[in-house]
């Protein structure tokens, strides 16, 4: 999907949300620990189903790709990620 023709790019600045900063920090930490490379992360993003890729924001694609890589590499299972996500939602009062 990367490099595909797309619509106009919104160049307006937006307030970066905490979860976006966290996604960036996690990606940087995984790079620093040698757990993943930038090329692997890009491949994981570009291998998302086209409809999913198009529906996700920039950092949502980062999160989806990071999860995909962690599962591919056997570091975490999808179930472990889902359980932890559910726990965080409950703690933060989400639905």
N, C-alpha and C positions, 0 to 999 in steps of 0.2 A: 504494500500500500504506500510505503514511503516513496516520495517523488511522483506520485500519481497526480494528475491535474485535479485541482480542487477549486472551491469557490474562493471568494475574496478573503483575505486574511484580516481579521479584526486587530488593528494595531493599537487600540485603546488599552491603556494600562488598567489592570483590575487589582483589587486588594488580594494579595496572596493569602490563602487560608492556611490554618495551622496544619491540616492534614496534607496539604501540598508540600509544605516545608518538610514534613516528616517523610513523605514519599521520596523527596530529593535526598534527604539525609540517609535514609536506609539504602538507597541506590548507591550513594557515594561510599557508605560503609562496606557494602558488599563488594564493591570494586576494590576498595583498599585491602580487604581481607583475601582477595583473590578468589572469591566465591563465584563471581561472574565477571564478564567483560562487557564493555560498551557494545561490541559487535553482537554478542549473545543477546543482550537486552534488546537491541534493535531488531534482531531476527525474531525474537519472541513477540515483540509488538506487531511486526509485519505479518506474523503467522496467525494472528487473531482472525476469526471469521470476519469477512468484509463488513457485514452489517453491524457486528459488535465494534469493530475498529471505528467505523464512522459515527457510532452513537456515543462513544466515550470522549471525554475531554482529554487534553494533553496528559495531565497527571493521572487520570483514571487509566489511560493506556499504560503508563509506567507501572501502576499498581498491578494491573492484570498481567503484564509481562513479568514482573518480579515474582508474582505468585506462580506463574507457569514455570519459570526457571527453577524456583525452589523445589517444586514438585518433580520436575524432570530430573533434577540432580539428587533426589532422594533425601533432601534436607528436611523437608516437611511433607506431610500428606495433605491432600485437599480437606480431609476430615479434620485434621489438626487446625488448619487455617480457619475453617468454618466454625469450629468450636470456640476458638479464641476470639473470632469476630463477634460471635453471639455473646460471649462473656463481656466484651467491651461494650457492646450495645446495651446490655442489661445494666452495666455499671453506670453508663452515661445517660441512662434513662431513655434510650431510643426504642423504637418498636421492633 
